[in-house]
Amino acid sequence: MASADQVPLDDRGLAFGDGVFETVLMRDGVPLLWPRHRARLRHGCQALGIPPPDDAALEACWQAPASGLEVLKIMVTRGSGGRGYALPDCQRPRLLHRRTAFAPARSRWQGVDVCFCALRLARQPALAGIKHLNRLENVLARREWQSADIAEGLLADTDGNLVEATAMNVFWRAEGAYWTPPLDASGVAGTLRAALLDQGRVQEAPLGAEALLESPAVEQLFVGNSVQGLWPVNALVTTQGRPLRRFAGAAGAPLQADAHGLLGYPTLSRED
C-alpha cells in the first residue's frame, strides 16, 4: 500500500475519481463509528475492484494523541498508472489521510431551512451506497443556492424519488415512526444512517418528491451525518429562499437524541 502526502498528476483518484473516501468524527483521539467507516471503505474498495488497505494501515491514520473534536479524512485511490481508463497491470493503491480541528454547527441542531435542488441523481446500482471520489453531482447541486440561510439541498433521482441531501442523509417522521429512503440505486449510505437502521430506530421506505412537498403524513424532516449530527428541518424552500412547506419543530426529537448519543453530542430538550 503506497502512501503519499502529495498526489501525483497520474493518480487515478485525481484523474478519474477512481477511489473512495471517509470523513470520520474524532473525539479526544478516538474515531467514532469507526467499525462502520472501516467497513464502508472496504466495501467501496471491493465495489471498485481496488485492493483495500489492511487494518494496521487504516488505524495508523488516527493513532496519535489528540484532544477535543477533529475530523479525519481518509482517501484510498487506485494509485498511478494505466493507459486511459484501462487499469494498470500492477495496482498500487494510495492511502492518504488528514486530521483537522472541528466545531459542529450547533445552532443548526435547533432547526434549519433546506432547499429542493433541480439536479436529479443518476440511478446506478453499481455505485449506489459507496462514498466514491467522483462527487460531481453533489458539486453541481451545491452550486444551486448561495444564501447562508439555506443549510442543505435535497436531491431526488431521475425517477423522482427522494434520495439524500448534498452532504447528508435524509430522515422523516410519519405514522409514528422514522423513515429514510432506500439507497439501492444512488446516494451515499451514511454511517450514522446505518447505525440508526441497525438499532431499529429508522426504517427504509421510498418517498416521492411530490409527497414530501404535499403529504400531511410527513410530520417532521431531518438531515444528518456522522460529523454534524442531526439537523431538524423547519422549512423546505426554493433555491432562492421562497417557502414551499413548513414542518413541525423537531429539536430534541427522539431521533435526534439517538443520533447525538452515538456521536457524543448533547441531547436537546424540547424547550431549547
C-alpha atoms as a printed R data frame, in Angstrom:
    type eleno elety resid chain resno       x      y       z
1   ATOM     1    CA   MET     A     1   0.000  0.000   0.000
2   ATOM     2    CA   ALA     A     2   1.685  3.184  -1.204
3   ATOM     3    CA   SER     A     3   1.394  6.383   0.812
4   ATOM     4    CA   ALA     A     4   1.997  9.988  -0.173
5   ATOM     5    CA   ASP     A     5   1.492 13.479   1.202
6   ATOM     6    CA   GLN     A     6   1.065 14.859  -2.307
7   ATOM     7    CA   VAL     A     7  -0.907 13.265  -5.117
8   ATOM     8    CA   PRO     A     8   0.991 12.924  -8.419
9   ATOM     9    CA   LEU     A     9  -0.716 14.020 -11.621
10  ATOM    10    CA   ASP     A    10  -1.083 10.441 -12.844
11  ATOM    11    CA   ASP     A    11  -3.001  9.317  -9.747
12  ATOM    12    CA   ARG     A    12  -6.286  7.768 -10.889
13  ATOM    13    CA   GLY     A    13  -8.177  9.287  -7.989
14  ATOM    14    CA   LEU     A    14  -7.230 12.741  -9.256
15  ATOM    15    CA   ALA     A    15  -7.705 11.881 -12.933
16  ATOM    16    CA   PHE     A    16 -10.938  9.865 -12.764
17  ATOM    17    CA   GLY     A    17 -12.289  9.925  -9.212
18  ATOM    18    CA   ASP     A    18 -11.131  6.290  -9.050
19  ATOM    19    CA   GLY     A    19 -11.210  5.758  -5.298
20  ATOM    20    CA   VAL     A    20 -13.165  6.123  -2.081
21  ATOM    21    CA   PHE     A    21 -13.035  8.317   0.997
22  ATOM    22    CA   GLU     A    22 -14.324  8.595   4.562
23  ATOM    23    CA   THR     A    23 -14.846 11.574   6.865
24  ATOM    24    CA   VAL     A    24 -14.730 10.459  10.485
25  ATOM    25    CA   LEU     A    25 -15.579 12.419  13.622
26  ATOM    26    CA   MET     A    26 -12.865 12.039  16.257
27  ATOM    27    CA   ARG     A    27 -13.301 12.864  19.934
28  ATOM    28    CA   ASP     A    28 -10.149 13.079  22.065
29  ATOM    29    CA   GLY     A    29  -8.239 10.972  19.568
30  ATOM    30    CA   VAL     A    30 -10.878  8.256  19.242
31  ATOM    31    CA   PRO     A    31 -12.724  7.794  15.914
32  ATOM    32    CA   LEU     A    32 -16.483  7.455  16.388
33  ATOM    33    CA   LEU     A    33 -18.413  4.785  14.478
34  ATOM    34    CA   TRP     A    34 -15.014  3.523  13.350
35  ATOM    35    CA   PRO     A    35 -16.037 -0.095  12.545
36  ATOM    36    CA   ARG     A    36 -18.756  1.253  10.257
37  ATOM    37    CA   HIS     A    37 -16.422  3.681   8.492
38  ATOM    38    CA   ARG     A    38 -13.823  0.943   8.024
39  ATOM    39    CA   ALA     A    39 -16.445 -1.467   6.691
40  ATOM    40    CA   ARG     A    40 -17.864  1.101   4.251
41  ATOM    41    CA   LEU     A    41 -14.410  1.987   2.958
42  ATOM    42    CA   ARG     A    42 -13.628 -1.685   2.365
43  ATOM    43    CA   HIS     A    43 -16.983 -2.248   0.694
44  ATOM    44    CA   GLY     A    44 -16.331  0.715  -1.587
45  ATOM    45    CA   CYS     A    45 -12.875 -0.580  -2.490
46  ATOM    46    CA   GLN     A    46 -14.310 -4.005  -3.289
47  ATOM    47    CA   ALA     A    47 -17.073 -2.484  -5.420
48  ATOM    48    CA   LEU     A    48 -14.436 -0.634  -7.471
49  ATOM    49    CA   GLY     A    49 -12.001 -3.541  -7.526
50  ATOM    50    CA   ILE     A    50  -9.335 -1.717  -5.514
51  ATOM    51    CA   PRO     A    51  -7.285 -3.787  -3.035
52  ATOM    52    CA   PRO     A    52  -8.343 -2.335   0.354
53  ATOM    53    CA   PRO     A    53  -5.800 -1.251   2.970
54  ATOM    54    CA   ASP     A    54  -5.312 -3.569   5.921
55  ATOM    55    CA   ASP     A    55  -6.393 -2.756   9.470
56  ATOM    56    CA   ALA     A    56  -2.938 -1.674  10.573
57  ATOM    57    CA   ALA     A    57  -2.606  0.856   7.743
58  ATOM    58    CA   LEU     A    58  -6.058  2.296   8.423
59  ATOM    59    CA   GLU     A    59  -5.573  2.528  12.171
60  ATOM    60    CA   ALA     A    60  -2.240  4.278  11.667
61  ATOM    61    CA   CYS     A    61  -4.259  7.154  10.177
62  ATOM    62    CA   TRP     A    62  -5.680  8.084  13.575
63  ATOM    63    CA   GLN     A    63  -3.477  6.589  16.289
64  ATOM    64    CA   ALA     A    64  -1.879  9.775  17.562
65  ATOM    65    CA   PRO     A    65  -2.623 11.703  20.766
66  ATOM    66    CA   ALA     A    66  -5.237 14.430  20.478
67  ATOM    67    CA   SER     A    67  -7.879 16.271  22.467
68  ATOM    68    CA   GLY     A    68 -11.167 17.820  21.502
69  ATOM    69    CA   LEU     A    69 -13.037 17.306  18.251
70  ATOM    70    CA   GLU     A    70 -11.375 16.621  14.908
71  ATOM    71    CA   VAL     A    71 -12.400 15.353  11.510
72  ATOM    72    CA   LEU     A    72 -10.270 12.621   9.997
73  ATOM    73    CA   LYS     A    73 -10.438 12.346   6.209
74  ATOM    74    CA   ILE     A    74  -9.166  9.139   4.643
75  ATOM    75    CA   MET     A    75  -8.816  8.601   0.896
76  ATOM    76    CA   VAL     A    76  -7.875  5.452  -0.959
77  ATOM    77    CA   THR     A    77  -7.165  5.766  -4.677
78  ATOM    78    CA   ARG     A    78  -6.252  3.047  -7.146
79  ATOM    79    CA   GLY     A    79  -2.871  4.711  -7.412
80  ATOM    80    CA   SER     A    80  -0.997  5.649 -10.557
81  ATOM    81    CA   GLY     A    81  -0.803  4.028 -13.966
82  ATOM    82    CA   GLY     A    82  -2.844  2.511 -16.703
83  ATOM    83    CA   ARG     A    83  -3.487  3.843 -20.179
84  ATOM    84    CA   GLY     A    84  -6.641  5.915 -20.368
85  ATOM    85    CA   TYR     A    85  -9.378  4.188 -18.424
86  ATOM    86    CA   ALA     A    86  -7.641  0.797 -18.601
87  ATOM    87    CA   LEU     A    87  -6.362 -0.444 -15.254
88  ATOM    88    CA   PRO     A    88  -2.639 -0.723 -14.557
89  ATOM    89    CA   ASP     A    89  -1.147 -4.212 -14.749
90  ATOM    90    CA   CYS     A    90   0.041 -3.869 -11.169
91  ATOM    91    CA   GLN     A    91  -2.188 -1.863  -8.852
92  ATOM    92    CA   ARG     A    92  -0.514  0.024  -6.004
93  ATOM    93    CA   PRO     A    93  -3.334  1.815  -4.151
94  ATOM    94    CA   ARG     A    94  -2.505  5.108  -2.461
95  ATOM    95    CA   LEU     A    95  -3.688  5.814   1.097
96  ATOM    96    CA   LEU     A    96  -3.968  9.472   2.131
97  ATOM    97    CA   HIS     A    97  -5.251 10.973   5.349
98  ATOM    98    CA   ARG     A    98  -5.568 14.280   7.164
99  ATOM    99    CA   ARG     A    99  -6.845 15.388  10.574
100 ATOM   100    CA   THR     A   100  -8.263 18.856  11.184
101 ATOM   101    CA   ALA     A   101  -9.804 20.571  14.204
102 ATOM   102    CA   PHE     A   102 -13.583 20.712  14.067
103 ATOM   103    CA   ALA     A   103 -16.511 22.515  15.678
104 ATOM   104    CA   PRO     A   104 -20.052 21.363  14.791
105 ATOM   105    CA   ALA     A   105 -22.668 23.867  13.636
106 ATOM   106    CA   ARG     A   106 -24.500 23.739  16.955
107 ATOM   107    CA   SER     A   107 -27.066 26.384  16.040
108 ATOM   108    CA   ARG     A   108 -28.326 24.076  13.297
109 ATOM   109    CA   TRP     A   109 -29.273 21.423  15.838
110 ATOM   110    CA   GLN     A   110 -32.224 23.715  16.645
111 ATOM   111    CA   GLY     A   111 -33.536 23.630  13.081
112 ATOM   112    CA   VAL     A   112 -32.634 24.686   9.533
113 ATOM   113    CA   ASP     A   113 -34.150 25.593   6.188
114 ATOM   114    CA   VAL     A   114 -33.312 23.364   3.226
115 ATOM   115    CA   CYS     A   115 -33.994 23.739  -0.486
116 ATOM   116    CA   PHE     A   116 -35.012 21.262  -3.160
117 ATOM   117    CA   CYS     A   117 -32.334 21.050  -5.859
118 ATOM   118    CA   ALA     A   118 -33.217 20.904  -9.549
119 ATOM   119    CA   LEU     A   119 -30.433 18.410 -10.293
120 ATOM   120    CA   ARG     A   120 -31.550 14.776 -10.413
121 ATOM   121    CA   LEU     A   121 -29.243 11.981  -9.326
122 ATOM   122    CA   ALA     A   122 -28.490  9.270 -11.856
123 ATOM   123    CA   ARG     A   123 -29.584  5.750 -10.935
124 ATOM   124    CA   GLN     A   124 -26.511  3.487 -10.964
125 ATOM   125    CA   PRO     A   125 -26.752  0.435  -8.681
126 ATOM   126    CA   ALA     A   126 -23.065 -0.441  -9.208
127 ATOM   127    CA   LEU     A   127 -22.068  2.760  -7.365
128 ATOM   128    CA   ALA     A   128 -25.051  3.123  -5.025
129 ATOM   129    CA   GLY     A   129 -24.219  3.489  -1.347
130 ATOM   130    CA   ILE     A   130 -20.444  3.822  -1.642
131 ATOM   131    CA   LYS     A   131 -18.578  7.038  -0.921
132 ATOM   132    CA   HIS     A   132 -16.517  7.215  -4.098
133 ATOM   133    CA   LEU     A   133 -14.332 10.160  -5.052
134 ATOM   134    CA   ASN     A   134 -16.415 11.286  -8.031
135 ATOM   135    CA   ARG     A   135 -18.961 13.630  -6.389
136 ATOM   136    CA   LEU     A   136 -19.684 15.916  -9.356
137 ATOM   137    CA   GLU     A   137 -23.454 15.537  -8.975
138 ATOM   138    CA   ASN     A   138 -23.167 16.860  -5.430
139 ATOM   139    CA   VAL     A   139 -20.880 19.698  -6.529
140 ATOM   140    CA   LEU     A   140 -23.353 20.791  -9.213
141 ATOM   141    CA   ALA     A   141 -26.268 20.582  -6.784
142 ATOM   142    CA   ARG     A   142 -24.414 22.662  -4.179
143 ATOM   143    CA   ARG     A   143 -23.994 25.435  -6.764
144 ATOM   144    CA   GLU     A   144 -27.763 25.904  -6.913
145 ATOM   145    CA   TRP     A   145 -28.013 28.113  -3.807
146 ATOM   146    CA   GLN     A   146 -25.841 30.826  -2.296
147 ATOM   147    CA   SER     A   147 -27.819 32.036   0.713
148 ATOM   148    CA   ALA     A   148 -26.305 31.245   4.104
149 ATOM   149    CA   ASP     A   149 -29.878 30.903   5.369
150 ATOM   150    CA   ILE     A   150 -30.193 27.627   3.438
151 ATOM   151    CA   ALA     A   151 -28.332 24.853   5.214
152 ATOM   152    CA   GLU     A   152 -28.670 21.978   2.740
153 ATOM   153    CA   GLY     A   153 -30.186 20.893  -0.553
154 ATOM   154    CA   LEU     A   154 -32.368 17.819  -1.042
155 ATOM   155    CA   LEU     A   155 -31.815 15.559  -4.040
156 ATOM   156    CA   ALA     A   156 -34.202 13.260  -5.880
157 ATOM   157    CA   ASP     A   157 -33.247 10.726  -8.540
158 ATOM   158    CA   THR     A   158 -34.319 10.671 -12.182
159 ATOM   159    CA   ASP     A   159 -37.442  8.716 -11.181
160 ATOM   160    CA   GLY     A   160 -38.481 11.476  -8.779
161 ATOM   161    CA   ASN     A   161 -37.687  9.595  -5.560
162 ATOM   162    CA   LEU     A   162 -36.099 11.403  -2.612
163 ATOM   163    CA   VAL     A   163 -32.549 10.105  -2.086
164 ATOM   164    CA   GLU     A   164 -30.408 12.332   0.151
165 ATOM   165    CA   ALA     A   165 -29.092 15.843   0.711
166 ATOM   166    CA   THR     A   166 -25.899 17.084  -0.913
167 ATOM   167    CA   ALA     A   167 -23.739 16.011   2.063
168 ATOM   168    CA   MET     A   168 -26.209 14.315   4.393
169 ATOM   169    CA   ASN     A   169 -28.776 11.571   4.580
170 ATOM   170    CA   VAL     A   170 -32.488 12.342   4.924
171 ATOM   171    CA   PHE     A   171 -34.955 11.127   7.558
172 ATOM   172    CA   TRP     A   172 -38.612 11.866   8.259
173 ATOM   173    CA   ARG     A   173 -41.325 11.033  10.746
174 ATOM   174    CA   ALA     A   174 -44.651  9.652   9.528
175 ATOM   175    CA   GLU     A   175 -47.302  7.440  11.104
176 ATOM   176    CA   GLY     A   176 -45.486  7.379  14.437
177 ATOM   177    CA   ALA     A   177 -42.183  6.059  13.019
178 ATOM   178    CA   TYR     A   178 -38.967  7.368  11.472
179 ATOM   179    CA   TRP     A   179 -38.005  6.605   7.885
180 ATOM   180    CA   THR     A   180 -35.147  7.038   5.403
181 ATOM   181    CA   PRO     A   181 -35.019  6.399   1.642
182 ATOM   182    CA   PRO     A   182 -33.529  3.135   0.327
183 ATOM   183    CA   LEU     A   183 -30.194  3.693  -1.408
184 ATOM   184    CA   ASP     A   184 -30.095  0.778  -3.820
185 ATOM   185    CA   ALA     A   185 -29.775  2.882  -6.980
186 ATOM   186    CA   SER     A   186 -27.981  6.082  -5.920
187 ATOM   187    CA   GLY     A   187 -26.804  8.049  -2.902
188 ATOM   188    CA   VAL     A   188 -24.290  7.509  -0.095
189 ATOM   189    CA   ALA     A   189 -25.125  5.088   2.701
190 ATOM   190    CA   GLY     A   190 -24.032  7.138   5.709
191 ATOM   191    CA   THR     A   191 -22.560  5.518   8.802
192 ATOM   192    CA   LEU     A   192 -24.918  7.377  11.149
193 ATOM   193    CA   ARG     A   193 -27.827  6.222   8.994
194 ATOM   194    CA   ALA     A   194 -26.533  2.641   9.168
195 ATOM   195    CA   ALA     A   195 -26.276  2.768  12.956
196 ATOM   196    CA   LEU     A   196 -29.834  4.087  13.314
197 ATOM   197    CA   LEU     A   197 -31.110  1.393  10.941
198 ATOM   198    CA   ASP     A   198 -29.310 -1.357  12.860
199 ATOM   199    CA   GLN     A   199 -30.760 -0.078  16.129
200 ATOM   200    CA   GLY     A   200 -34.253 -0.232  14.636
201 ATOM   201    CA   ARG     A   201 -34.724  3.500  15.120
202 ATOM   202    CA   VAL     A   202 -35.441  4.106  11.427
203 ATOM   203    CA   GLN     A   203 -36.823  2.028   8.583
204 ATOM   204    CA   GLU     A   204 -36.383  2.254   4.833
205 ATOM   205    CA   ALA     A   205 -39.234  3.386   2.598
206 ATOM   206    CA   PRO     A   206 -39.452  5.258  -0.705
207 ATOM   207    CA   LEU     A   207 -40.767  8.816  -0.710
208 ATOM   208    CA   GLY     A   208 -41.550 10.776  -3.841
209 ATOM   209    CA   ALA     A   209 -40.508 14.391  -4.091
210 ATOM   210    CA   GLU     A   210 -44.132 15.434  -4.596
211 ATOM   211    CA   ALA     A   211 -45.210 13.573  -1.452
212 ATOM   212    CA   LEU     A   212 -42.574 15.390   0.568
213 ATOM   213    CA   LEU     A   213 -43.985 18.674  -0.654
214 ATOM   214    CA   GLU     A   214 -47.640 17.833  -0.193
215 ATOM   215    CA   SER     A   215 -48.331 14.860   2.065
216 ATOM   216    CA   PRO     A   216 -49.524 15.758   5.585
217 ATOM   217    CA   ALA     A   217 -48.341 12.309   6.687
218 ATOM   218    CA   VAL     A   218 -44.757 13.630   6.679
219 ATOM   219    CA   GLU     A   219 -44.741 15.394  10.046
220 ATOM   220    CA   GLN     A   220 -41.043 16.040  10.623
221 ATOM   221    CA   LEU     A   221 -37.972 16.115   8.403
222 ATOM   222    CA   PHE     A   222 -34.263 15.794   9.264
223 ATOM   223    CA   VAL     A   223 -30.893 15.840   7.518
224 ATOM   224    CA   GLY     A   224 -27.810 14.444   9.182
225 ATOM   225    CA   ASN     A   225 -24.450 12.724   9.005
226 ATOM   226    CA   SER     A   226 -21.824 11.235  11.294
227 ATOM   227    CA   VAL     A   227 -19.881 14.510  11.599
228 ATOM   228    CA   GLN     A   228 -22.515 17.234  12.038
229 ATOM   229    CA   GLY     A   229 -25.197 15.231  13.828
230 ATOM   230    CA   LEU     A   230 -28.911 15.569  13.045
231 ATOM   231    CA   TRP     A   231 -30.477 18.842  11.914
232 ATOM   232    CA   PRO     A   232 -34.276 19.184  12.136
233 ATOM   233    CA   VAL     A   233 -35.782 20.888   9.097
234 ATOM   234    CA   ASN     A   234 -38.017 23.867   9.836
235 ATOM   235    CA   ALA     A   235 -38.895 24.698   6.242
236 ATOM   236    CA   LEU     A   236 -38.439 23.472   2.711
237 ATOM   237    CA   VAL     A   237 -37.717 26.399   0.390
238 ATOM   238    CA   THR     A   238 -36.711 27.079  -3.189
239 ATOM   239    CA   THR     A   239 -33.056 27.742  -4.010
240 ATOM   240    CA   GLN     A   240 -33.978 31.453  -3.882
241 ATOM   241    CA   GLY     A   241 -35.446 31.039  -0.384
242 ATOM   242    CA   ARG     A   242 -39.166 31.134  -1.254
243 ATOM   243    CA   PRO     A   243 -41.111 28.967   1.258
244 ATOM   244    CA   LEU     A   244 -42.592 25.726  -0.063
245 ATOM   245    CA   ARG     A   245 -43.564 23.920   3.116
246 ATOM   246    CA   ARG     A   246 -43.020 24.123   6.859
247 ATOM   247    CA   PHE     A   247 -42.536 21.184   9.218
248 ATOM   248    CA   ALA     A   248 -43.249 20.714  12.896
249 ATOM   249    CA   GLY     A   249 -40.399 21.762  15.173
250 ATOM   250    CA   ALA     A   250 -38.244 18.735  15.929
251 ATOM   251    CA   ALA     A   251 -35.303 19.961  18.030
252 ATOM   252    CA   GLY     A   252 -34.910 17.448  20.837
253 ATOM   253    CA   ALA     A   253 -36.924 14.800  18.985
254 ATOM   254    CA   PRO     A   254 -36.159 11.193  19.969
255 ATOM   255    CA   LEU     A   255 -34.366 10.506  16.691
256 ATOM   256    CA   GLN     A   256 -32.056 13.474  17.225
257 ATOM   257    CA   ALA     A   257 -31.347 12.277  20.759
258 ATOM   258    CA   ASP     A   258 -30.473  8.806  19.466
259 ATOM   259    CA   ALA     A   259 -28.211 10.187  16.746
260 ATOM   260    CA   HIS     A   260 -26.416 12.565  19.091
261 ATOM   261    CA   GLY     A   261 -25.957  9.803  21.632
262 ATOM   262    CA   LEU     A   262 -23.956  7.882  19.036
263 ATOM   263    CA   LEU     A   263 -21.719 10.898  18.402
264 ATOM   264    CA   GLY     A   264 -21.342 12.215  21.949
265 ATOM   265    CA   TYR     A   265 -23.254 15.408  21.168
266 ATOM   266    CA   PRO     A   266 -25.688 16.891  23.709
267 ATOM   267    CA   THR     A   267 -29.327 15.896  23.769
268 ATOM   268    CA   LEU     A   268 -31.558 18.936  23.377
269 ATOM   269    CA   SER     A   269 -34.740 19.406  25.335
270 ATOM   270    CA   ARG     A   270 -37.968 20.355  23.644
271 ATOM   271    CA   GLU     A   271 -37.682 23.788  25.253
272 ATOM   272    CA   ASP     A   272 -34.214 24.551  23.827
